[in-house]
């Protein structure tokens, strides 16, 4: 902002005391972009920043959390004395936006109800930004002025600082890779959004405008009034006015852990700011030794403290740790002073629970407020010397997984937004991350005991998927998903023992690929009960399949196919075996091509109940394997398709699928199909013959907790120790679940009670309609 000269007229109309007012931007150090990813400060400091995805302490391995803290400690210990670290952790409201379900009907009504529920929850988003600053050497600046180096020398010095900054930033990003660091640039609206939050406490992503204004001027867009132990940020009207307070750490816990300040992740508008500036090792060692001498001279009985100081001195002298000045503050903002007092009390309580002490600043509020800004070292009134390890524990690069953003969702958008146990929004999707249109793995395993809400949750996700316009095919048991399938306008039928199915593979599998499949399928079918076929029989079967492909359509039936096997010189063995599957045989009703086809592949949503053939392995495998073949042909168009298999472990518990399932699931992925398998226990899958292929192929697991689960049973899922501990405890009647996609997960609340009467539809069971 350009300075304005104070004229007589201006002084005449200005209110009393206006002359003493100072521009807010004058206390903010950010000048301009020295490069698209480097900010230059007024005193010559250069600054680079990166956002981190972080690790979720609720779902990550405890060892991974500790390793991240160790990595941060090494970064802090290796900082040069002219460097500084700032870490900002912002909690702000979030209303996640996903495309609405556009069609009329049940799915759209459910989507509207769920959106209203999400808005009522006050969901949060937590963002963590790490900034590295390098200060100019004072001696170098003086030398430049004395020798008359001028602008060229200053530019050369600036270039060297930026090169050193790049080196430090690159090293930190490599060491902290597990936290997913992403360096910010001028084009990244998050950078000025986070810096602006140190001014307003609010999240307003923006890019720096063109013009003469400094970065500080562009961010200082509001007045700021301090009064007592708080401050006011006036808005355009009373509704936009915010009240704030500064709480600073004044006493540190006796020991720190990587999750020491987890209690400060409150569902409120807060900004936690930390800074760390290294101290010369010799100066730090001198301070420690001086404190030890003072304790001995005073005959201080705090032996444990003395031991800690001696250990710190040893770590420092041996290079295992560094020390620096640390400052921590929490800015809270609210819509009213009364609400602000409540939040400040929660913050103090959370700090005390961590074994530390905090104070709500009054006289020091101004200094604490401006100390949040990276580069404002002189405002840190309560800076204390701590070790790099303590700083790393307090820094805690932790953040819940936000799930799949639209640009990382292969089907174009997340399936649904789910609230997490820490009040964030989780964007759920079945697929591994990928650009829209990519065909990443989307197979999933849903596990939950009876009564856990597994089926209702699956029905809810199917309804939410209507925003993506997929094709959905459900292989059901006990008609559990019939009601939601019909409510979404889908078709539903049931397989009846002995009732013709309408299937005739001899008429459909007549092209080259079809013939190869039919020969392989018939070999498996005819070998099931009577043992393997001989080489001669396999050759004869292949030749008969080829002949069938060139037969008149009216003769492409199981009966005519069996008749063609009569001339094979095997004592009538193949002819006899085929008799079970031909009309008049034990299973002749399955593939006679008569009756209405129960598997409706023409509808966008269709379901078929397999309850009656569920416990008949020969029939179940024969019918399902051919049904899968029809699905293969259907999905050749590449349209997003979801296939749901209830009690999948038993449907696929067969030697036929054991040998072919892995390749089949790979084929489905390439054809843009996601296969979702539901079951009650992990052991059902792990101990089934197709279990190995299932577990290798899944991208997402959704598991409902139960006190009857054991760590050993959950082990095949590859969950973290934190997730396992959560899932082996009773949910206490709540509809919680653990979701893991790839190597990241979240704990979500799948309580659907807010859907009201719509929940009864999701609850499943037979509808009042017939078996159309």
Secondary structure, DSSP 8 states (H G I E B T S, - for coil): -------HHHHHHS-TTGGG---GGGG--EEEEEETTEEEETTS-EEEEEEE--B-TTTS-HHHHHHHHHHHHHHHHT--TTEEEEEEEEEEE---------SSSHHHHHHHHHHHHHHHHT-EEEEEEEEEEE---HHHHHHHHHHT-HHHHHHHHHHHHHHHHHHHHHHHHHHTGGG-EEE--TT-HHHHHHHHHHHHSS-------SSS--HHHHH--S--EEETTEEEE--SSTTT-EEEEEEEEEE--SS--TTTTGGG--SS-EEEEEEEEE--HHHHHHHHHHHHHHHHHTT---HHHHHHHHHHHHHHHTTS--EEEEEEEEEEEESSHHHHHHHHHHHHHHHHHTT-EEEE-STTHHHHHHHTSTT-GGG-TT-EEEEHHHHHHHH--B----B--GGG-TTSS-SEEEEBTTSBEEEE-SS-S--TT------EEEE--TTSSHHHHHHHHHHHGGGGT-EEEEEESTTTTHHHHHHTT-EEEE--TTS-----HHHH--SHHHHHHHHHHHHHHHHTTT----HHHHHHHHHHHHHHHTS-GGG-SHHHHHHHTTTSTTTTHHHHHHHTTSTTSTTTTTSS--S--SS--SSSEEEEE-GGGTT-HHHHHHHHHHHHHHHHHHGGG---EEEEEETHHHHT-SHHHHHHHHHHHHHHHHTTEEEEEEES-HHHHHTSTTHHHHHHH-SEEEE---TT--HHHHGGGT--HHHHHHHTS--TT--EEEEEETTEEEEEE---GGGTTHHHHHT-S--SS---
